[in-house]
């Protein structure tokens, strides 16, 4: 872009900018946004040209909840095709950050900042107005705690169904019951491996049995489960892969 359209401002953000900043600086980006993008982009738009190419403007939880709602005009959203069990869906974030400590994730152990239930409620109404009755909640872990799930279940009153992410360390029968009653039809979670050796190596702090119990509890409440698997993690062997195949066999029978 800079070669053919020299006058265009090119901005880089996201995880790559945050974790590989030195490599990014070598390229001709006009600005590199590290961390939160909302106020950083506002700064660029209103104060360009800036002396520093690297922009970092952290956003507090209070500021998050005061921001205008995301842009969800119907014709814009409907350019995208995303489905949950055959139902056309759109995405909503109810939180930023993940408190877990998985060794393979550079963004692990980050402060969790929550959108207030009222803010989430308004976003759901936005999605409904744009023609959606299905939501994909894209928080790293939507089912973070029973307290959080209860507070969000209180705004799931607009006859929507949804998919979310869970974690084997935080779920319980009570929590999954609340999710099911509030419209959850599918849960995704990072099982990563069917080998306890691998789970321990990557600091997952879960057991294979806990992962299996998550699946069992969800299924008892009519919620489908998708398990995310990573092959080739440190210590992987034919034996650990065989353990993962056994876990996948267990999933296939659910």
Phi and psi restraints in degrees (value plus and minus 20) as a CYANA .aco file:
   2 UNK   PHI     -88.3   -48.3
   2 UNK   PSI     -45.8    -5.8
   3 UNK   PHI     -91.8   -51.8
   3 UNK   PSI     -59.9   -19.9
   4 UNK   PHI    -120.1   -80.1
   4 UNK   PSI     -44.8    -4.8
   5 UNK   PHI    -151.2  -111.2
   5 UNK   PSI      51.3    91.3
   6 UNK   PHI     -80.2   -40.2
   6 UNK   PSI     -44.2    -4.2
   7 UNK   PHI    -105.5   -65.5
   7 UNK   PSI     -26.4    13.6
   8 UNK   PHI    -103.7   -63.7
   8 UNK   PSI     116.1   156.1
   9 UNK   PHI    -105.1   -65.1
   9 UNK   PSI     104.4   144.4
  10 UNK   PHI    -131.4   -91.4
  10 UNK   PSI     103.8   143.8
  11 UNK   PHI    -137.4   -97.4
  11 UNK   PSI     113.5   153.5
  12 UNK   PHI    -131.8   -91.8
  12 UNK   PSI     116.7   156.7
  13 UNK   PHI    -164.3  -124.3
  13 UNK   PSI    -187.1  -147.1
  14 UNK   PHI      68.5   108.5
  14 UNK   PSI    -195.1  -155.1
  15 UNK   PHI     -77.7   -37.7
  15 UNK   PSI     -57.0   -17.0
  16 UNK   PHI     -80.8   -40.8
  16 UNK   PSI     -63.4   -23.4
  17 UNK   PHI     -85.2   -45.2
  17 UNK   PSI     -55.1   -15.1
  18 UNK   PHI     -94.6   -54.6
  18 UNK   PSI     -60.1   -20.1
  19 UNK   PHI    -122.4   -82.4
  19 UNK   PSI     -33.1     6.9
  20 UNK   PHI    -150.3  -110.3
  20 UNK   PSI      26.7    66.7
  21 UNK   PHI     -81.0   -41.0
  21 UNK   PSI     -63.1   -23.1
  22 UNK   PHI     -78.6   -38.6
  22 UNK   PSI     -61.2   -21.2
  23 UNK   PHI     -88.9   -48.9
  23 UNK   PSI     -55.3   -15.3
  24 UNK   PHI     -88.2   -48.2
  24 UNK   PSI     -56.2   -16.2
  25 UNK   PHI     -82.0   -42.0
  25 UNK   PSI     -47.6    -7.6
  26 UNK   PHI     -88.7   -48.7
  26 UNK   PSI     -37.1     2.9
  27 UNK   PHI    -120.3   -80.3
  27 UNK   PSI     138.3   178.3
  28 UNK   PHI    -101.3   -61.3
  28 UNK   PSI      24.3    64.3
  29 UNK   PHI     -90.2   -50.2
  29 UNK   PSI     118.9   158.9
  30 UNK   PHI     -89.6   -49.6
  30 UNK   PSI     -61.3   -21.3
  31 UNK   PHI    -158.7  -118.7
  31 UNK   PSI     124.9   164.9
  32 UNK   PHI    -142.5  -102.5
  32 UNK   PSI      94.5   134.5
  33 UNK   PHI    -112.8   -72.8
  33 UNK   PSI      98.9   138.9
  34 UNK   PHI    -122.2   -82.2
  34 UNK   PSI     101.4   141.4
  35 UNK   PHI      67.4   107.4
  35 UNK   PSI    -163.7  -123.7
  36 UNK   PHI     -78.6   -38.6
  36 UNK   PSI     123.5   163.5
  37 UNK   PHI    -123.3   -83.3
  37 UNK   PSI     -39.6     0.4
  38 UNK   PHI     -81.0   -41.0
  38 UNK   PSI     -78.7   -38.7
  39 UNK   PHI     -96.6   -56.6
  39 UNK   PSI     -47.6    -7.6
  40 UNK   PHI     -84.1   -44.1
  40 UNK   PSI     -63.5   -23.5
  41 UNK   PHI     -87.1   -47.1
  41 UNK   PSI     -58.5   -18.5
  42 UNK   PHI     -79.7   -39.7
  42 UNK   PSI     -62.8   -22.8
  43 UNK   PHI     -80.7   -40.7
  43 UNK   PSI     -64.2   -24.2
  44 UNK   PHI     -84.0   -44.0
  44 UNK   PSI     -64.7   -24.7
  45 UNK   PHI     -82.5   -42.5
  45 UNK   PSI     -59.1   -19.1
  46 UNK   PHI    -117.1   -77.1
  46 UNK   PSI     -35.1     4.9
  47 UNK   PHI    -141.9  -101.9
  47 UNK   PSI     -16.6    23.4
  48 UNK   PHI     -79.7   -39.7
  48 UNK   PSI     115.7   155.7
  49 UNK   PHI    -104.7   -64.7
  49 UNK   PSI     121.6   161.6
  50 UNK   PHI    -122.1   -82.1
  50 UNK   PSI     129.2   169.2
  51 UNK   PHI     -89.8   -49.8
  51 UNK   PSI     -59.4   -19.4
  52 UNK   PHI    -115.2   -75.2
  52 UNK   PSI     111.2   151.2
  53 UNK   PHI     -95.9   -55.9
  53 UNK   PSI     -49.8    -9.8
  54 UNK   PHI    -112.1   -72.1
  54 UNK   PSI      98.7   138.7
  55 UNK   PHI    -135.6   -95.6
  55 UNK   PSI     108.0   148.0
  56 UNK   PHI    -156.0  -116.0
  56 UNK   PSI      92.1   132.1
  57 UNK   PHI    -150.5  -110.5
  57 UNK   PSI      70.1   110.1
  58 UNK   PHI     -80.9   -40.9
  58 UNK   PSI     129.7   169.7
  59 UNK   PHI    -133.3   -93.3
  59 UNK   PSI     111.1   151.1
  60 UNK   PHI    -104.3   -64.3
  60 UNK   PSI     144.6   184.6
  61 UNK   PHI     -81.5   -41.5
  61 UNK   PSI     -58.7   -18.7
  62 UNK   PHI     -83.1   -43.1
  62 UNK   PSI     -63.0   -23.0
  63 UNK   PHI     -84.9   -44.9
  63 UNK   PSI     -61.5   -21.5
  64 UNK   PHI     -72.1   -32.1
  64 UNK   PSI     -65.0   -25.0
  65 UNK   PHI     -97.3   -57.3
  65 UNK   PSI     -30.5     9.5
  66 UNK   PHI    -118.3   -78.3
  66 UNK   PSI     -31.1     8.9
  67 UNK   PHI     -84.9   -44.9
  67 UNK   PSI     132.2   172.2
  68 UNK   PHI     -80.1   -40.1
  68 UNK   PSI     139.1   179.1
  69 UNK   PHI     -86.6   -46.6
  69 UNK   PSI     133.0   173.0
  70 UNK   PHI     -79.2   -39.2
  70 UNK   PSI     137.7   177.7
  71 UNK   PHI     -95.7   -55.7
  71 UNK   PSI      96.0   136.0
  72 UNK   PHI    -153.5  -113.5
  72 UNK   PSI      28.3    68.3
  73 UNK   PHI     -87.3   -47.3
  73 UNK   PSI     116.4   156.4
  74 UNK   PHI     -76.8   -36.8
  74 UNK   PSI     -69.6   -29.6
  75 UNK   PHI     -86.2   -46.2
  75 UNK   PSI     -48.6    -8.6
  76 UNK   PHI     -90.2   -50.2
  76 UNK   PSI     -69.9   -29.9
  77 UNK   PHI     -82.7   -42.7
  77 UNK   PSI     -57.1   -17.1
  78 UNK   PHI     -96.4   -56.4
  78 UNK   PSI     -17.0    23.0
  79 UNK   PHI     -92.2   -52.2
  79 UNK   PSI     -40.4    -0.4
  80 UNK   PHI    -122.3   -82.3
  80 UNK   PSI     125.0   165.0
  81 UNK   PHI    -138.9   -98.9
  81 UNK   PSI      84.3   124.3
  82 UNK   PHI    -153.6  -113.6
  82 UNK   PSI     107.1   147.1
  83 UNK   PHI    -144.7  -104.7
  83 UNK   PSI     124.8   164.8
  84 UNK   PHI    -140.9  -100.9
  84 UNK   PSI      90.3   130.3
  85 UNK   PHI      31.0    71.0
  85 UNK   PSI      23.9    63.9
  86 UNK   PHI      64.5   104.5
  86 UNK   PSI     -26.3    13.7
  87 UNK   PHI    -118.4   -78.4
  87 UNK   PSI     105.6   145.6
  88 UNK   PHI     -83.3   -43.3
  88 UNK   PSI     110.4   150.4
  89 UNK   PHI    -149.9  -109.9
  89 UNK   PSI     140.9   180.9
  90 UNK   PHI    -148.6  -108.6
  90 UNK   PSI     149.2   189.2
  91 UNK   PHI    -127.6   -87.6
  91 UNK   PSI     129.4   169.4
  92 UNK   PHI    -161.9  -121.9
  92 UNK   PSI     121.7   161.7
  93 UNK   PHI    -124.0   -84.0
  93 UNK   PSI     112.7   152.7
  94 UNK   PHI    -129.8   -89.8
  94 UNK   PSI     -24.9    15.1
  95 UNK   PHI    -183.2  -143.2
  95 UNK   PSI     140.3   180.3
  96 UNK   PHI    -142.2  -102.2
  96 UNK   PSI     123.3   163.3
  97 UNK   PHI      80.4   120.4
  97 UNK   PSI     140.9   180.9
  98 UNK   PHI    -163.7  -123.7
  98 UNK   PSI     106.4   146.4
  99 UNK   PHI    -103.4   -63.4
  99 UNK   PSI     -26.8    13.2
 100 UNK   PHI     -94.9   -54.9
 100 UNK   PSI     149.0   189.0
 101 UNK   PHI    -146.1  -106.1
 101 UNK   PSI      15.8    55.8
 102 UNK   PHI     -78.4   -38.4
 102 UNK   PSI     106.9   146.9
 103 UNK   PHI     -86.3   -46.3
 103 UNK   PSI     -44.9    -4.9
 104 UNK   PHI    -102.1   -62.1
 104 UNK   PSI     -27.3    12.7
 105 UNK   PHI    -125.1   -85.1
 105 UNK   PSI      98.1   138.1
 106 UNK   PHI     -88.3   -48.3
 106 UNK   PSI     -42.3    -2.3
 107 UNK   PHI    -117.8   -77.8
 107 UNK   PSI      -5.3    34.7
 108 UNK   PHI     -92.1   -52.1
 108 UNK   PSI     138.2   178.2
 109 UNK   PHI      45.3    85.3
 109 UNK   PSI      11.0    51.0
 110 UNK   PHI    -113.7   -73.7
 110 UNK   PSI     129.4   169.4
 111 UNK   PHI     -80.2   -40.2
 111 UNK   PSI     111.2   151.2
 112 UNK   PHI    -107.9   -67.9
 112 UNK   PSI     104.5   144.5
 113 UNK   PHI    -135.6   -95.6
 113 UNK   PSI     107.0   147.0
 114 UNK   PHI    -124.4   -84.4
 114 UNK   PSI     119.2   159.2
 115 UNK   PHI    -100.5   -60.5
 115 UNK   PSI     118.2   158.2
 116 UNK   PHI     -85.1   -45.1
 116 UNK   PSI     128.7   168.7
 117 UNK   PHI     -72.3   -32.3
 117 UNK   PSI     -56.2   -16.2
 118 UNK   PHI     -83.4   -43.4
 118 UNK   PSI     -58.4   -18.4
 119 UNK   PHI     -85.5   -45.5
 119 UNK   PSI     -62.8   -22.8
 120 UNK   PHI     -83.5   -43.5
 120 UNK   PSI     -60.8   -20.8
 121 UNK   PHI     -77.5   -37.5
 121 UNK   PSI     -64.4   -24.4
 122 UNK   PHI     -86.4   -46.4
 122 UNK   PSI     -55.7   -15.7
 123 UNK   PHI     -87.6   -47.6
 123 UNK   PSI     -58.5   -18.5
 124 UNK   PHI     -83.7   -43.7
 124 UNK   PSI     -62.2   -22.2
 125 UNK   PHI     -82.7   -42.7
 125 UNK   PSI     -57.7   -17.7
 126 UNK   PHI     -78.0   -38.0
 126 UNK   PSI     -69.5   -29.5
 127 UNK   PHI     -81.6   -41.6
 127 UNK   PSI     -61.2   -21.2
 128 UNK   PHI     -80.9   -40.9
 128 UNK   PSI     -63.3   -23.3
 129 UNK   PHI     -84.3   -44.3
 129 UNK   PSI     -47.7    -7.7
 130 UNK   PHI    -103.9   -63.9
 130 UNK   PSI     -20.4    19.6
 131 UNK   PHI      80.7   120.7
 131 UNK   PSI      -3.5    36.5
 132 UNK   PHI    -127.7   -87.7
 132 UNK   PSI     115.7   155.7
 133 UNK   PHI    -135.7   -95.7
 133 UNK   PSI     -10.2    29.8
 134 UNK   PHI    -155.5  -115.5
 134 UNK   PSI     114.5   154.5
 135 UNK   PHI    -142.1  -102.1
 135 UNK   PSI     119.2   159.2
 136 UNK   PHI    -126.3   -86.3
 136 UNK   PSI      87.7   127.7
 137 UNK   PHI    -101.9   -61.9
 137 UNK   PSI      95.1   135.1
 138 UNK   PHI    -118.2   -78.2
 138 UNK   PSI      -1.9    38.1
 139 UNK   PHI     -76.9   -36.9
 139 UNK   PSI     130.1   170.1
 140 UNK   PHI     -74.6   -34.6
 140 UNK   PSI     -65.8   -25.8
 141 UNK   PHI    -159.1  -119.1
 141 UNK   PSI      82.4   122.4
 142 UNK   PHI     -90.3   -50.3
 142 UNK   PSI     -64.3   -24.3
 143 UNK   PHI    -104.2   -64.2
 143 UNK   PSI      45.4    85.4
 144 UNK   PHI     -98.1   -58.1
 144 UNK   PSI     -60.4   -20.4
 145 UNK   PHI    -177.3  -137.3
 145 UNK   PSI     140.2   180.2
 146 UNK   PHI     -83.5   -43.5
 146 UNK   PSI     -56.5   -16.5
 147 UNK   PHI     -82.1   -42.1
 147 UNK   PSI     -65.7   -25.7
 148 UNK   PHI     -86.7   -46.7
 148 UNK   PSI     -64.1   -24.1
 149 UNK   PHI     -81.9   -41.9
 149 UNK   PSI     -61.6   -21.6
 150 UNK   PHI     -81.9   -41.9
 150 UNK   PSI     -61.9   -21.9
 151 UNK   PHI     -86.5   -46.5
 151 UNK   PSI     -57.0   -17.0
 152 UNK   PHI     -97.1   -57.1
 152 UNK   PSI     -53.2   -13.2
 153 UNK   PHI     -80.1   -40.1
 153 UNK   PSI     -47.4    -7.4
 154 UNK   PHI     -85.6   -45.6
 154 UNK   PSI     -40.8    -0.8
 155 UNK   PHI    -125.0   -85.0
 155 UNK   PSI     -19.4    20.6
 156 UNK   PHI    -106.2   -66.2
 156 UNK   PSI      41.3    81.3
 157 UNK   PHI    -140.4  -100.4
 157 UNK   PSI       0.5    40.5
 158 UNK   PHI    -129.4   -89.4
 158 UNK   PSI       3.3    43.3
 159 UNK   PHI      38.3    78.3
 159 UNK   PSI      27.2    67.2
 160 UNK   PHI    -133.1   -93.1
 160 UNK   PSI     131.3   171.3
 161 UNK   PHI    -126.9   -86.9
 161 UNK   PSI     140.1   180.1
 162 UNK   PHI    -175.5  -135.5
 162 UNK   PSI     143.8   183.8
 163 UNK   PHI    -140.9  -100.9
 163 UNK   PSI     126.4   166.4
 164 UNK   PHI    -170.4  -130.4
 164 UNK   PSI     155.9   195.9
 165 UNK   PHI    -126.8   -86.8
 165 UNK   PSI     122.5   162.5
 166 UNK   PHI    -149.0  -109.0
 166 UNK   PSI    -199.8  -159.8
 167 UNK   PHI    -163.7  -123.7
 167 UNK   PSI     118.4   158.4
 168 UNK   PHI     -82.8   -42.8
 168 UNK   PSI     -42.6    -2.6
 169 UNK   PHI    -100.0   -60.0
 169 UNK   PSI     -40.1    -0.1
 170 UNK   PHI    -128.3   -88.3
 170 UNK   PSI     -35.0     5.0
 171 UNK   PHI    -100.8   -60.8
 171 UNK   PSI     137.2   177.2
 172 UNK   PHI    -170.1  -130.1
 172 UNK   PSI     147.9   187.9
 173 UNK   PHI     -80.6   -40.6
 173 UNK   PSI     -60.2   -20.2
 174 UNK   PHI     -82.1   -42.1
 174 UNK   PSI     -64.2   -24.2
 175 UNK   PHI     -83.6   -43.6
 175 UNK   PSI     -66.2   -26.2
 176 UNK   PHI     -85.9   -45.9
 176 UNK   PSI     -54.1   -14.1
 177 UNK   PHI     -81.5   -41.5
 177 UNK   PSI     -61.9   -21.9
 178 UNK   PHI     -85.4   -45.4
 178 UNK   PSI     -63.3   -23.3
 179 UNK   PHI     -79.3   -39.3
 179 UNK   PSI     -67.0   -27.0
 180 UNK   PHI     -82.6   -42.6
 180 UNK   PSI     -63.6   -23.6
 181 UNK   PHI     -86.9   -46.9
 181 UNK   PSI     -44.9    -4.9
 182 UNK   PHI    -114.4   -74.4
 182 UNK   PSI     -15.4    24.6
 183 UNK   PHI      93.7   133.7
 183 UNK   PSI     -18.1    21.9
 184 UNK   PHI     -90.8   -50.8
 184 UNK   PSI     107.7   147.7
 185 UNK   PHI    -135.2   -95.2
 185 UNK   PSI     -31.9     8.1
 186 UNK   PHI    -175.1  -135.1
 186 UNK   PSI     121.0   161.0
 187 UNK   PHI    -145.0  -105.0
 187 UNK   PSI     116.7   156.7
 188 UNK   PHI    -130.5   -90.5
 188 UNK   PSI     123.8   163.8
 189 UNK   PHI    -171.1  -131.1
 189 UNK   PSI     133.6   173.6
 190 UNK   PHI    -103.5   -63.5
 190 UNK   PSI      71.2   111.2
 191 UNK   PHI     -95.1   -55.1
 191 UNK   PSI     -57.0   -17.0
 192 UNK   PHI      50.6    90.6
 192 UNK   PSI     -70.3   -30.3
 193 UNK   PHI    -176.8  -136.8
 193 UNK   PSI     137.4   177.4
 194 UNK   PHI    -116.1   -76.1
 194 UNK   PSI     -12.4    27.6
 195 UNK   PHI    -126.7   -86.7
 195 UNK   PSI     106.8   146.8
 196 UNK   PHI     -86.2   -46.2
 196 UNK   PSI     -51.3   -11.3
 197 UNK   PHI     -78.4   -38.4
 197 UNK   PSI     -65.9   -25.9
 198 UNK   PHI     -88.3   -48.3
 198 UNK   PSI     -64.0   -24.0
 199 UNK   PHI     -78.4   -38.4
 199 UNK   PSI     -61.0   -21.0
 200 UNK   PHI     -89.0   -49.0
 200 UNK   PSI     -59.0   -19.0
 201 UNK   PHI     -82.2   -42.2
 201 UNK   PSI     -59.1   -19.1
 202 UNK   PHI    -111.5   -71.5
 202 UNK   PSI     -12.6    27.4
 203 UNK   PHI      47.3    87.3
 203 UNK   PSI      11.9    51.9
 204 UNK   PHI     -89.5   -49.5
 204 UNK   PSI     -48.3    -8.3
 205 UNK   PHI      39.4    79.4
 205 UNK   PSI      12.8    52.8
 206 UNK   PHI    -151.7  -111.7
 206 UNK   PSI     145.6   185.6
 207 UNK   PHI    -134.8   -94.8
 207 UNK   PSI     140.5   180.5
 208 UNK   PHI     -79.0   -39.0
 208 UNK   PSI     -57.9   -17.9
 209 UNK   PHI     -83.7   -43.7
 209 UNK   PSI     -59.8   -19.8
 210 UNK   PHI     -83.3   -43.3
 210 UNK   PSI     -60.9   -20.9
 211 UNK   PHI     -82.4   -42.4
 211 UNK   PSI     -60.9   -20.9
 212 UNK   PHI     -87.6   -47.6
 212 UNK   PSI     -57.3   -17.3
 213 UNK   PHI     -86.4   -46.4
 213 UNK   PSI     -57.4   -17.4
 214 UNK   PHI     -76.0   -36.0
 214 UNK   PSI     -66.7   -26.7
 215 UNK   PHI     -81.8   -41.8
 215 UNK   PSI     -65.1   -25.1
 216 UNK   PHI     -82.5   -42.5
 216 UNK   PSI     -64.8   -24.8
 217 UNK   PHI     -83.1   -43.1
 217 UNK   PSI     -67.2   -27.2
 218 UNK   PHI     -79.3   -39.3
 218 UNK   PSI     -65.5   -25.5
 219 UNK   PHI     -83.0   -43.0
 219 UNK   PSI     -56.9   -16.9
 220 UNK   PHI     -80.9   -40.9
 220 UNK   PSI     -49.7    -9.7
 221 UNK   PHI    -118.9   -78.9
 221 UNK   PSI      -7.6    32.4
 222 UNK   PHI      58.9    98.9
 222 UNK   PSI      -2.5    37.5
 223 UNK   PHI    -121.1   -81.1
 223 UNK   PSI     107.1   147.1
 224 UNK   PHI     -96.4   -56.4
 224 UNK   PSI     134.0   174.0
 225 UNK   PHI    -147.3  -107.3
 225 UNK   PSI     116.1   156.1
 226 UNK   PHI    -137.2   -97.2
 226 UNK   PSI     104.1   144.1
 227 UNK   PHI    -121.7   -81.7
 227 UNK   PSI     112.0   152.0
 228 UNK   PHI    -111.7   -71.7
 228 UNK   PSI     109.3   149.3
 229 UNK   PHI    -140.8  -100.8
 229 UNK   PSI     119.4   159.4
 230 UNK   PHI    -140.5  -100.5
 230 UNK   PSI      98.7   138.7
 231 UNK   PHI    -116.8   -76.8
 231 UNK   PSI     125.0   165.0
 232 UNK   PHI      71.7   111.7
 232 UNK   PSI      -3.6    36.4
 233 UNK   PHI     -88.7   -48.7
 233 UNK   PSI     140.0   180.0
 234 UNK   PHI     -72.8   -32.8
 234 UNK   PSI     110.9   150.9
 235 UNK   PHI      72.0   112.0
 235 UNK   PSI     -21.1    18.9
 236 UNK   PHI     -81.8   -41.8
 236 UNK   PSI     119.2   159.2
 237 UNK   PHI    -164.4  -124.4
 237 UNK   PSI     154.1   194.1
 238 UNK   PHI     -80.5   -40.5
 238 UNK   PSI     -53.0   -13.0
 239 UNK   PHI     -88.6   -48.6
 239 UNK   PSI     -65.1   -25.1
 240 UNK   PHI     -87.8   -47.8
 240 UNK   PSI     -54.6   -14.6
 241 UNK   PHI     -84.6   -44.6
 241 UNK   PSI     -57.3   -17.3
 242 UNK   PHI     -83.3   -43.3
 242 UNK   PSI     -58.7   -18.7
 243 UNK   PHI     -81.4   -41.4
 243 UNK   PSI     -60.5   -20.5
 244 UNK   PHI     -86.7   -46.7
 244 UNK   PSI     -57.5   -17.5
 245 UNK   PHI     -82.1   -42.1
 245 UNK   PSI     -58.5   -18.5
 246 UNK   PHI     -84.1   -44.1
 246 UNK   PSI     -59.1   -19.1
 247 UNK   PHI     -85.1   -45.1
 247 UNK   PSI     -59.8   -19.8
 248 UNK   PHI     -87.4   -47.4
 248 UNK   PSI     -54.5   -14.5
 249 UNK   PHI     -82.6   -42.6
 249 UNK   PSI     -60.6   -20.6
 250 UNK   PHI     -80.9   -40.9
 250 UNK   PSI     -65.1   -25.1
 251 UNK   PHI     -83.1   -43.1
 251 UNK   PSI     -59.7   -19.7
 252 UNK   PHI     -86.8   -46.8
 252 UNK   PSI     -39.0     1.0
 253 UNK   PHI    -111.6   -71.6
 253 UNK   PSI     -20.7    19.3
